[in-house]
């Protein structure tokens, strides 16, 4: 009978739980987006926490409804980043469920940051877990985060992660969502904006201001609002925003590769963009998380728990 590691992640916009079998590398991952009212740009933390508390038991029941063998360890995301003062109430839902489950089963519980889980699941899905044995660069491109990270092994399934670049103001995901909402698209807007942009042949983009490996995206928001007010076609506006994000990620990645000479991993929901992937094709030193595990998921905490618990 398989011995699984259970992972739980309750981020700001998705409830996730997963089982990972360290012997076969197979996993089950169930995740659902939290509903966001039409026309708004997100959820209050209190609303996100409430929705996680309601949704997580149902997802856990579905995850464990079949033959899930024995659970040997539980991993959970308990904070956004592994640093002092990093805290969001939404992670309390997953933390409560994980601690209760581990106590009832009498198995170890392992605590990780949401960011560590992202990196681990991305390495696994990209087929490059061996990168974790040495320093590498990692983009975390999501709805709330646009950071370029230097990741170094810390043992026992952990990473020492240092921010070396990224946005100084709004994230790439926020820029995409704000463009989409301004065009009347649902939130989160990424897939809807991309579908709209694919109907345009607009090649324009904004060359955003950069300071080393850091850059600012807030000025692009003013530009797309101006374009909308001047009557620009929605597909062209959508394409402009996505072109800008892709060109910025390409330029900063090239600069980072030149400076550090390390391989680069891309994860987070924005990394799934076809516009980013077209400009920055995969190579031995540039790898993308799979579409399934590129966004928020619980496979990362489960995999890390298996590593830390000696199951892998």
C-alpha positions in Angstrom: 0.0 0.0 0.0 1.3 3.5 -0.9 2.5 5.8 1.7 1.5 9.4 0.8 2.5 12.8 1.9 -0.5 15.2 2.3 -0.1 18.9 1.2 -2.4 21.8 2.0 -2.2 25.4 0.6 -4.7 28.1 1.2 -3.4 31.2 -0.7 -5.2 34.4 -1.4 -7.2 33.1 -4.3 -7.1 29.3 -4.4 -7.8 26.4 -2.0 -5.6 23.4 -2.7 -4.9 20.0 -1.2 -2.7 17.2 -2.7 -1.4 13.7 -2.1 2.1 12.8 -3.2 3.5 9.3 -3.5 7.3 9.5 -3.1 7.9 6.0 -4.4 6.2 6.5 -7.8 6.2 10.3 -8.1 2.4 10.2 -8.7 0.2 12.8 -7.2 -3.4 13.9 -6.8 -4.0 17.7 -6.7 -7.4 19.3 -6.2 -7.7 23.1 -6.2 -10.4 25.6 -6.7 -10.4 29.4 -7.2 -12.2 31.5 -4.6 -15.1 33.4 -6.2 -14.5 37.1 -6.6 -17.4 39.5 -7.2 -17.7 40.8 -10.7 -15.9 44.1 -11.3 -13.7 43.9 -8.2 -9.9 43.4 -8.0 -9.7 40.8 -5.3 -10.8 39.6 -1.9 -10.4 41.0 1.6 -8.4 38.6 3.8 -11.3 38.0 6.1 -13.5 36.9 3.1 -10.7 34.7 1.7 -10.2 33.0 5.1 -14.0 32.4 5.4 -14.2 30.9 2.0 -11.2 28.6 2.6 -12.8 27.3 5.9 -15.9 26.4 4.0 -14.2 25.0 0.9 -11.3 23.0 2.3 -13.3 20.1 4.0 -15.1 19.4 0.7 -11.9 19.3 -1.3 -10.2 17.1 1.3 -13.2 14.7 1.1 -12.8 14.5 -2.6 -9.0 14.1 -2.4 -9.2 11.2 0.0 -12.4 9.5 -1.3 -10.5 6.7 -3.1 -7.7 4.4 -1.9 -5.1 6.9 -0.7 -3.0 4.4 1.3 -1.3 5.6 4.4 -0.4 9.2 5.0 3.1 9.4 6.5 3.6 13.2 6.7 1.7 16.5 6.3 3.1 19.6 4.7 1.4 23.0 4.8 2.0 26.5 3.6 1.9 28.7 6.7 3.1 32.1 5.3 3.8 33.8 2.0 7.6 33.9 2.4 10.2 32.4 4.7 11.1 35.8 6.3 10.4 37.8 9.4 7.0 39.4 9.4 5.6 37.5 6.4 2.0 36.8 7.3 -1.5 36.5 5.7 -4.6 35.4 7.6 -5.8 33.2 4.7 -3.0 30.6 5.5 -4.6 30.0 8.9 -7.3 27.9 7.3 -4.8 25.4 5.8 -2.7 25.5 8.9 -5.6 24.6 11.2 -6.6 21.7 8.9 -3.0 20.4 8.6 -2.3 20.5 12.3 -5.6 18.7 13.1 -5.0 16.1 10.5 -1.4 15.4 11.6 -2.4 15.2 15.3 -5.2 12.8 14.5 -3.0 10.5 12.4 0.0 10.8 14.7 2.3 11.8 11.8 4.9 14.6 11.4 3.8 18.0 10.2 6.2 20.2 8.2 5.7 24.0 7.7 6.8 25.8 4.5 6.2 29.1 2.9 3.9 29.5 -0.1 6.9 30.5 -2.1 8.9 27.4 -1.2 5.9 25.3 -2.3 5.8 27.1 -5.6 9.5 26.5 -6.2 9.3 22.8 -5.3 6.3 22.0 -7.4 7.8 23.9 -10.3 11.1 22.0 -10.1 9.2 18.7 -9.9 6.9 19.5 -12.8 9.7 20.8 -15.0 11.7 17.6 -14.4 14.6 19.4 -12.8 14.4 18.6 -9.0 18.2 18.1 -9.2 18.5 21.9 -9.5 17.7 22.1 -5.8 21.2 20.7 -5.0 22.9 23.9 -6.2 22.0 27.7 -6.6 19.6 28.6 -9.3 17.4 31.6 -10.3 13.6 31.5 -10.0 10.9 33.8 -11.1 7.7 33.8 -9.0 5.2 35.5 -11.4 1.7 35.5 -9.9 -1.3 37.6 -9.2 0.4 39.2 -6.2 4.1 38.6 -6.7 6.6 39.4 -9.4 10.0 38.5 -7.9 13.2 37.2 -9.3 14.8 35.0 -6.6 18.2 33.5 -5.9 17.5 30.0 -4.5 20.1 28.1 -2.6 19.8 24.6 -1.0 19.3 24.7 2.8 18.8 20.9 3.4 15.8 18.9 4.5 13.6 20.1 1.6 14.2 23.8 2.3 15.6 26.7 0.2 17.4 29.9 1.2 15.6 32.4 -1.0 16.8 35.9 -1.6 15.0 38.5 -3.8 17.4 39.9 -6.3 15.0 41.5 -8.7 11.4 42.0 -9.7 8.8 44.8 -9.6 9.0 47.7 -7.2 5.3 48.4 -7.3 2.4 46.4 -8.8 2.9 42.8 -9.9 2.6 41.5 -13.4 -0.5 39.7 -12.3 -2.1 42.9 -10.9 -1.3 44.7 -14.1 -3.0 41.9 -16.1 -6.0 41.8 -13.8 -6.4 45.6 -13.8 -6.3 45.6 -17.6 -8.9 42.8 -17.7 -11.3 44.4 -15.2 -11.0 47.8 -17.1 -12.1 45.9 -20.2 -15.0 44.3 -18.4 -13.5 40.8 -18.1 -13.9 38.5 -15.0 -11.4 38.4 -12.2 -8.8 36.8 -12.2 -8.5 38.1 -15.7 -5.4 36.3 -17.1 -6.9 33.5 -19.2 -9.7 35.9 -20.5 -7.2 38.6 -21.4 -5.0 36.2 -23.2 -7.8 34.8 -25.2 -8.8 38.4 -26.2 -5.2 39.3 -27.0 -4.8 36.3 -29.3 -7.3 38.0 -31.7 -4.9 41.1 -32.1 -1.7 41.5 -34.1 -0.6 44.5 -32.0 3.2 44.4 -31.5 3.4 47.5 -29.3 4.7 47.3 -25.8 6.1 49.6 -23.1 9.8 49.4 -22.4 9.4 49.9 -18.6 12.1 51.6 -16.5 14.5 49.3 -14.9 17.1 49.7 -12.2 19.4 46.7 -12.4 17.1 43.7 -12.1 14.3 45.7 -10.6 11.6 47.5 -12.6 8.3 49.4 -12.2 5.0 48.5 -13.9 2.6 51.1 -12.5 3.2 53.4 -15.4 1.8 50.8 -17.8 -1.5 51.0 -16.0 -1.7 54.7 -16.9 -0.9 53.9 -20.5 -3.6 51.2 -21.0 -6.2 53.5 -19.3 -5.3 56.2 -21.7 -5.5 53.9 -24.7 -9.0 52.7 -23.6 -10.2 56.3 -23.2 -8.9 57.1 -26.7 -10.9 54.3 -28.2 -8.3 51.6 -28.7 -9.9 48.2 -29.5 -10.0 45.9 -26.5 -7.9 43.1 -28.2 -5.1 45.6 -28.9 -5.1 46.9 -25.3 -5.0 43.3 -24.0 -2.1 42.5 -26.4 -0.2 45.6 -25.4 -0.3 44.6 -21.7 0.7 41.0 -22.3 3.5 42.1 -24.7 4.8 44.4 -22.1 4.9 41.7 -19.4 6.6 39.2 -21.7 9.2 41.7 -23.0 10.0 42.8 -19.4 10.4 39.2 -18.2 12.7 38.5 -21.2 14.9 41.5 -20.7 15.4 41.0 -16.9 16.0 37.3 -17.4 18.7 38.0 -20.0 20.3 40.5 -17.6 20.2 38.1 -14.7 21.6 35.2 -16.7 24.5 37.5 -17.7 25.1 38.6 -14.1 24.8 35.2 -12.3 25.3 32.6 -15.0 22.7 30.3 -13.4 19.8 28.4 -14.8 16.3 30.0 -14.5 13.0 28.4 -13.4 9.7 30.2 -14.1 6.6 29.5 -12.0 3.4 31.3 -10.9 0.2 31.7 -12.8 1.6 34.4 -15.1 4.4 32.1 -16.2 1.7 30.1 -18.0 1.2 33.0 -20.5 1.7 31.9 -24.1 3.2 35.3 -24.7 5.9 34.8 -22.1 6.7 31.3 -23.3 7.0 32.3 -26.9 9.6 35.0 -26.1 11.5 32.9 -23.7 11.5 29.3 -25.1 12.6 26.4 -22.9 16.3 25.3 -23.0 18.5 23.2 -20.7 19.0 26.4 -18.6 15.5 27.9 -18.8 12.6 25.8 -17.6 8.9 26.4 -17.0 6.6 24.8 -14.5 3.9 22.7 -16.1 0.6 24.5 -16.7 -1.0 22.4 -14.0 1.6 23.1 -11.3 2.7 26.5 -12.4 0.1 28.3 -10.4 -1.0 27.8 -6.7 -1.1 24.2 -5.7 -0.5 21.8 -2.8 1.9 19.4 -4.5 4.8 21.6 -3.4 4.1 21.3 0.3 3.4 17.6 0.0 6.6 16.9 -1.9 8.7 19.0 0.6 7.0 17.1 3.5 8.1 13.8 1.9 11.6 15.2 1.6 11.8 16.5 5.1 10.1 13.4 6.5 12.6 11.1 4.9 10.0 9.5 2.6 11.9 10.5 -0.6 
